[in-house]
Amino acid sequence: MQDWKANGSTTLIGSMPHRDRERVIDLILEESPEIPVWPQLSAFSAEQMIFQYLEGLPGVQMRNGSAFLQTDTPEFDQELYAFYEEYLEVDGQSRDLVSSRFKMGPETGGTFFQFLDRMHRAAPPGLRAVKGQIVGPFTLLTGLKDQRDRALLYDERLQDALPKHLAMKAKWQIHHLRSFGRPVILFIDEPALAGYGSSAFISVSREQIQQLLKEVVDAVHEAGALAGIHICANTDWLLAFDSDVDIINFDAYNYFEKFALYRDAFFKFMSEGRTVAWGMVPTADPANIRQETAQGLVDRWLKNIEGFTTPDMSVDKILAQSLFTPSCGCGSLPEAAAERVVELNKEFGEIIRKQP
């Protein structure tokens, strides 16, 4: 697995705006055949990034259409005890992971299961890997609140339980994706890390974030998969470089110059054989999506990458350890714009791999 090379392949972030599952899966297999990804369809509430991974977590309640955790009742304490009991059984392999509380159900896993079925019937030729994704522990702990509207990050019980929950969710997903006999890549989606260092998270330490990530990344590795981290805005990139992830994915269309400030960390990361996934196709502004061309984006990447090259780090070496993706997910875009992003991404890969 560690010998796997990206070699300039393309893949996608995951979220798409469609409601027609069959159509969007066909689109992904057509436009991203080397490393297809199961799509999170945010049009279905059960498949939205945070909600999709709450299933099996103690204390989940709904209020005004939003989920929260009710943590101040005796029932929660009982549920939490049952959660840890099942976690330990699954972790110790005395209980089956596949049928455990960590599985996806028919609603949260609607598109995931349809993707699996479609792939088993007719996987695309040239398949090099299969990609999945899971919400990151920091994003879930800061995005999900308790009954007092307080982020779960400030509840020590959930600081411990929630990364364990996501670790098992990751292993469950990888178990299914490995059935295609190809390497599995699992991206940990951490958009909230863009807020690290701000006044909102002034009390959050680097060590705390690293430990949260480590529990999920370790689980991904234990399950035999490659762990990626996706952060769709700027952050302190040492949080990613100093972690054990195999792949760092960022919005290279908008934040290349910010990322370039970590040049030394980049060289160390690449020297260890790890991979950067450059998000070169814009997703935020529909005007940019319409106006950009794949060749123009390739030229932009080649110009920017000049600042990373040295006698020991050629463009060819960087390309061998590079994936290319859209800058972020497409779930909030109109369908036509999302499809344009997917098509541009494929065209980008076809052109970049022909560079002399």
N, C-alpha and C positions, 0 to 999 in steps of 0.2 A: 504493500500500500504506500509506503513512504517513497518508493521509486516512481510513483505515478507522476507524470508531467502534464501540465496543462496545455503546453504547446500552442498557445494562442487560440484555444477553443472558446466558444461562446456559450453562455447559459443565461438564465433569467432570474430575477429576484423572487418572483412567486405570485404576488397579488395581481389580479386581473379584474376588470369591471363586468365581465359577461355573466349572464344567467344561463346561457345554453352551454351546459357542461361538455357535451359531445363536441360542439363546434370549437370551443377554446382548447380542448385537449388535442384535437386534430391540428389546430393552428400551431400549438407548441411543438408537436412532434414533426411538423413540416418545417418550421422555421428554426428549431433548436434541436436537431436530431442527435447531435453528438452527446449533449448533456441535457436531456429534457428534465423539466421540473414539474411536479404536480402543482396546479394552480390553486391559490387561495382566492375564492370568489367572494369578495366583500359585499356583493349584492345580497348574499345570504347572511343574515345576522350571526348564525352559528359558526360561520367561517371567518369572521373578522378577527384580526390578529390577536387581540387579547382574549376575547371570548372563546375562541377555538381551543384554548389550552386550559380552561377552567374545569372542565369535566373531570370529576374524581377528586377535586380539591375540597377540603372540609369548609362548611359554613357559607357556601355560595348562595346568595339571594339576589332577587331582582327588585329594583325600585325605579319607577318612572322610565322603564326601558333600559336601565343601566344595571350592570352587575356590581355587587359589593360583597364583602365578607362580614357576616354577623359573628363577631368573635367574643361577645360578652355573655354568653349563655352556657349553662351546663351541657347542653346538647353539643355545642362546639367542642368542648373539652373531650366529650365522648367520641365525636367524629375524628378529632385529631389523634386520639389514642388508636382508633381503628385504622387511620391512615398510616401511622408509623408501624403498626403491627403488619399490615399488608406490605408496606415498603420493605421491611426487613425480610419477610418471607420471599418476596420476589427477588430481592437483592441476593439472598442466600440460595436462590434457585429451588426452594421447597414449594414454591407456588408459580404457576404459569404466567409469564408476563403478558402473553397475547390476549388472554381473557381477563386480565386484572383491571382494576379501577383506572389504570393508566392508558387504556385503549381509547381510540376514537370511536364514538358511536355513529349511528346512521346519519345524524344531522351534522355533527361537527366533521365527520369524515366522508360526507357525501361525495365530494369531488375527488378526494384522495382514493377512495375505493374504486371509483369509476376510472381513474387514471391507472390504477393497478390492473384492472380488468383489461383495459385497452392495450396496455403494454404487454400483458401476457398473451393476448391474441395476436398482436403484430407490433413488436418492438421495431423501431427504425433501424435500418442498416447503418453500420458505422458507429453504433452506440459505444461511447467511451466511459460513461459514468452516468449515474442517476442522482438528481439533486432533490433534497427536501429542505424544509425550513421550520424553525420553531421560534417563538417569542423568547427573547432573552430574559434572564432573571432580574436584571436591574430595571428593565423596561416594565416588566410585570409588577414588580414590587413598588415601583413609583406610580404606575398607571392605575393600579387597582387599590381601592380604598376600603376602609372598614365602616361600621355603622356610624361613626362620628366624622366621616369624611376625612380620615387621616390615612395617609399612604401606608401601605403594609410594610414598607421599608423600615418603619419605626416600631414595628412589633417584633421582638426578638424571636417569638415562636415561629412567625412566618418567614423571618430571615433564614431560619434553618429548614423549615418544611418545604417552602416553595421551590428552592433550587433542587431539592430531592425529587419533588413532583415533576419538574421539567426534565431532570436527568432521566427518569423512567419513561416519560413521554418521548424523549429523544430515542431511547433504546427501542421502544415499541415501534416507532416509525422506521428506524433503520432495519429492524428485523424484517419488515415487509419489503423495503426497497432493495435489500440484498438478494431477494429472490430472483433478480434478473441476471445474477452472475457477473456484475460489473461493480467497480468501486462506487461507494455511496458518499456523497458530499452533503453535509447538513449545515446550513447557515443558521447561525444564532442571530436573530434580528434585534439589534439594540439601538433603536433611534433615540432613546432617552439619554444615551451617553453624550449626545450633543450638548446636553445641559450640565455636564460635569464641570465643576469649578464655578458655576453661577451661584447667586445668592440662594436659589431654591434648594441647592444641595450642599450648602456650605459645611455641613457637619459630616458629609460623606467622605470617607478616606479612600485613597487609592487601594490600600490593602483590602478594604471591605469589598470593593468592586472586583478586585482580582480573585478573591475567594469565591464570590458568587459565580463568576465565570468559570472558575476552575472546576467546580462540581459538575457543571453541565459538559464542559469540554472533556473532562476525564471520562464521563459516561459515553460520549460519542466515540472516543478512542477505544474504550473497553468493548464497544459494540462493533469495532472493526471499520469505522468510517472516518473520513476526513472532516475536521471541524473548521467551519468558516465563521467569521463575524462580519455582519453587515451593519454599517453605521452610515446613515444617509445624509449627514451634515458634518460640519467640522467638530473635532473634539481634541483632547489631548491624546495623540495617536500612540504615545508610549503605553497607554492602557491596552492597546491591541498588540503592539510589537512585543511587549514584555509578557504577554500571555502565552499559553501553549497552543494557540490556534494554528492551523495549517494554512489558512487562507484569510487575508484581509481584503474586504470589499468596501469600496468607498465611492463617493460621487466625484469622479475625476473630471467630469465636465465643468463643475463649478468650484471645486476645492483643490485642484491640482497644486496650486502654489502653496496652500497651507500644508498639504501633505509633504511637499518637497522640503519643508523646514526640518523634517526628520530623516534627512538623507543618510546619516550614519546608521540610524536604527534600521533603515531600509536595507542598506548593504549587509548588515549583520543578519537580518531576517532572510534575505535571499541566499546568503552564503550557507545557511542551514538547510537549503533546499526547499524552502517554503514558497508560497504563491501569493501574488497580489492579483486581485480581480478588479480591474479598472472599469468603473462605471462611466463609460464614455458617451452613451446615447442619452440625451436629455429626456427627462420625464416631467419636469415641473411646469414648464411653460409651453402650451400648445403651439405658440408661434414658432418657438425654437424647433419643436418636433416637425413642423411643416417645412421649415426653411433649411434645416441641416441636411447634408448628404453624407452617405457613408464615406466617400473619398475625403470629403472635408474633415470629417471626424478622425479619420486615419492620419491625415496630415497634421491635425492638431495634436494627436497623441505623440507622433514621431517628433514633432518640434519640442513638445514638453519633456519628452523622455531624454532629450539630449543632456539635460542637467543631471541625470542619474548615471550617465555612462562614464566609465573609466577604462583603462587598459585591461583591467580584470573583469569588468562588468559591461560587456557589449550589448548592443540592442538585441542581438540574437539570443544571448543568454537570458536577458530580461524577458524576451518573448517566450522562451521555453518555459518560464515559470510565471506566465501571465494567463489569466482568464479575462474575458471581456463581457460586460453585462450592461444593461441599462443603469442609469444613475440611481434609480430607486424603483420601487414597485409601481405598477400601473393601475392599481385598484381605484384610484380617484379620477381617472381620465375617462373621457368618452370612449366607447369601444373602438371607433375608427382610429383615434389617436393612439390607443394602446396597441392596436395591430400595426400601425406605422412604426412604433418603437421596436416591436418584435422583429419586423422586417429589416429595419435599419441595423439592428444588432447583428442579424445574420449576415447582411451584406458587409458590415464592418469586418467580421471575422474572415470572410472569404477574401477580402482585399488585403488585410494585414498579414495573412499567412503567405501571400505571394510576394511580399517585399523582398528585394534582393539582399 
